Amino acid sequence: MRYELVIFDNDGVLVDSEPISNTVLAAYLTELGHHTSYEESVRDYMGAAVHRVHDLVEERTGEKLPADFDEQLHTRTIAAFQQEELVVVDGVEELLGKLVAEGVAYCVASSGSHQKISAGHRRTGLDQWFEEEWIFSSEDVGLGKPAPDLFLHAAERMGVSPERCVVIEDSPLGVEAARAAGMDVYGFTSMMPADRLVGVTGHFSDMSQLPELLA
């Protein structure tokens, strides 16, 4: 494999959580008077840190979200994870097994909070595949995606130069962040149309296709 480090986005790439997370977000924003459909939530916020929600709502309406918005959204999302059938993305565990067998390092760099990442991993059993020091959140840096900060932070902490890293993403914001970090990035098209993942090194629709792309 030509890369020394594989950096995974979490939601939608490792854990099939985007449908749940976006349903919760759309419902909460609508409840607060900012009507948002599920499709609009995916379009505007998928892959983003929560500060983007604040920024876009204020930009569009001139109104600020409640001071406890982040806490309430987090609580509702974690509760939904417990109630809904949260699963690992098909083929992920086989892929991780291949990386382990080949001695290739991997980690997570997610816009979600550490608590949200941990909750999803425990729920799905992915916690068996990730050491705590391999998990990075937008909480760890000043700016979330599409800024490159999170991916650069993950590479630095893992001791690998950006040009030897590859990012696995499923959102336009994540692809933009990876490109800004000077990393190759492969776009997973399970939820996002390929034509929205502009500038990727390549596309794939099934995790079984990824090892050949990274070889």
C-alpha positions in Angstrom: 0.0 0.0 0.0 1.4 3.4 -1.0 0.1 5.3 2.0 1.4 5.2 5.6 -1.7 6.4 7.3 -5.4 6.0 6.4 -7.6 8.7 8.0 -11.3 7.9 8.1 -14.1 10.2 8.6 -16.5 8.6 11.0 -20.2 9.3 10.4 -21.3 7.7 7.1 -17.9 6.1 6.5 -17.3 3.9 9.5 -20.6 4.1 11.3 -23.9 4.3 9.4 -25.0 7.2 11.5 -25.7 10.0 9.0 -29.4 9.1 8.5 -30.0 9.2 12.2 -27.9 12.3 12.9 -29.5 14.3 10.1 -33.0 13.3 11.1 -32.4 14.5 14.6 -30.8 17.8 13.4 -33.6 18.6 10.9 -36.3 17.9 13.5 -34.6 20.0 16.2 -34.0 23.0 13.9 -37.6 22.8 12.7 -38.8 22.7 16.3 -36.9 25.9 16.9 -38.6 27.6 14.0 -36.0 27.1 11.3 -37.8 24.6 9.0 -35.3 22.1 7.8 -36.0 18.9 5.8 -33.8 15.9 6.1 -32.5 16.5 2.6 -31.6 20.0 3.5 -29.7 18.9 6.6 -27.7 16.4 4.5 -27.0 19.1 1.9 -26.0 21.8 4.3 -24.5 20.1 7.3 -23.3 16.6 6.5 -19.7 16.3 7.5 -19.6 19.7 9.3 -18.8 20.6 12.9 -21.8 22.1 14.8 -20.5 25.6 14.6 -21.5 25.5 10.9 -25.1 25.1 11.9 -24.9 28.2 14.1 -23.2 30.1 11.3 -25.7 29.2 8.6 -28.8 29.8 10.7 -27.6 33.2 11.7 -26.5 34.1 8.2 -29.9 33.1 6.8 -32.2 34.4 9.5 -30.3 36.9 11.6 -31.2 34.8 14.6 -28.9 33.0 17.0 -29.6 29.4 18.1 -30.2 28.9 21.8 -27.2 28.8 24.1 -27.8 25.2 24.9 -28.3 24.1 21.3 -25.1 22.1 21.1 -25.8 20.3 24.4 -29.4 19.5 23.4 -28.5 18.3 19.9 -25.8 16.1 21.4 -28.2 14.6 24.0 -30.9 13.9 21.3 -28.4 12.4 18.9 -26.9 10.0 21.5 -30.4 9.0 22.6 -31.3 8.3 19.0 -28.2 6.1 18.7 -29.4 4.0 21.6 -32.9 3.7 20.2 -32.2 3.2 16.5 -30.4 0.3 14.8 -26.9 1.9 14.5 -24.6 -0.4 12.5 -21.1 -0.4 11.1 -20.9 0.5 7.4 -20.8 -2.8 5.5 -17.3 -4.0 4.8 -15.6 -1.7 7.2 -14.4 -4.4 9.6 -13.0 -6.5 6.8 -11.2 -3.4 5.5 -9.7 -2.7 8.9 -8.6 -6.3 9.2 -6.7 -5.9 5.9 -5.0 -2.7 7.2 -3.9 -4.5 10.4 -2.6 -7.5 8.4 -0.6 -5.2 6.2 0.7 -3.1 9.1 -0.9 0.2 7.8 -1.8 2.7 10.4 -5.2 4.2 10.5 -7.2 6.7 12.6 -10.5 8.7 12.8 -10.8 12.4 12.2 -14.4 13.4 12.7 -16.4 16.6 13.0 -18.3 14.9 15.8 -17.5 15.2 19.5 -15.4 12.6 21.2 -18.4 11.5 23.2 -20.5 11.1 20.0 -17.7 9.1 18.3 -17.2 6.9 21.4 -21.0 6.3 21.7 -21.2 5.1 18.1 -18.2 2.9 18.3 -19.4 1.3 21.5 -22.8 0.7 20.1 -21.5 -1.0 17.0 -18.4 -2.7 18.4 -15.9 -0.6 16.5 -14.3 0.4 19.8 -12.4 -3.0 19.4 -10.6 -1.6 16.4 -9.6 1.9 17.6 -7.3 2.9 20.4 -8.3 6.1 22.1 -5.2 7.9 20.8 -6.3 7.1 17.2 -9.4 9.2 17.5 -9.5 12.9 16.6 -12.4 15.3 16.8 -13.0 18.8 15.7 -13.1 19.5 19.4 -9.3 19.1 19.3 -8.7 22.0 16.9 -9.8 25.6 16.4 -11.6 25.0 13.1 -13.5 22.0 11.8 -13.9 20.9 8.2 -13.6 22.4 5.6 -10.5 23.9 7.2 -7.5 21.4 7.0 -6.7 21.8 10.7 -8.3 18.5 11.9 -6.6 16.3 9.3 -3.2 18.0 9.8 -3.6 17.5 13.6 -4.3 13.8 13.1 -1.3 13.3 10.8 1.0 15.1 13.2 -0.2 13.1 16.2 0.1 9.9 14.3 3.6 10.9 13.2 3.0 10.8 9.4 3.6 13.6 6.9 0.5 14.8 5.0 1.7 13.6 1.6 1.9 10.0 3.0 -1.7 10.2 4.3 -5.0 9.3 2.5 -8.4 10.5 3.7 -11.6 8.5 3.3 -14.6 10.9 3.2 -18.2 11.1 2.2 -19.0 14.8 2.3 -18.0 17.8 0.2 -16.7 19.7 3.3 -14.5 16.7 4.2 -13.1 16.5 0.7 -12.3 20.2 0.7 -10.5 19.9 4.1 -8.4 16.9 2.9 -7.4 18.7 -0.3 -6.5 21.8 1.8 -4.3 19.6 4.0 -2.4 18.3 0.9 -3.7 14.8 1.2 -5.2 12.4 -1.3 -8.8 11.7 -0.7 -11.2 9.0 -1.8 -14.9 9.8 -1.9 -17.4 7.2 -0.5 -20.6 7.6 -2.5 -23.1 5.7 -0.4 -25.1 8.8 0.4 -23.5 11.7 -1.5 -23.6 11.8 -5.3 -20.2 11.5 -6.9 -20.6 14.8 -8.7 -20.8 16.6 -5.4 -17.4 15.2 -4.2 -15.4 17.5 -6.3 -11.6 17.1 -6.5 -11.3 13.6 -5.0 -8.5 11.3 -6.0 -11.2 8.7 -6.8 -14.7 7.5 -6.0 -15.9 4.2 -4.6 -19.4 2.9 -3.6 -18.4 -0.2 -1.6 -15.7 -0.7 1.0 -14.5 -3.8 -0.7 -13.3 -1.6 -3.6 -11.0 0.5 -1.4 -8.0 -1.8 -0.9 -7.4 -1.9 -4.6 -7.6 1.9 -4.9 -5.1 2.4 -2.0 -2.6 -0.2 -3.3 
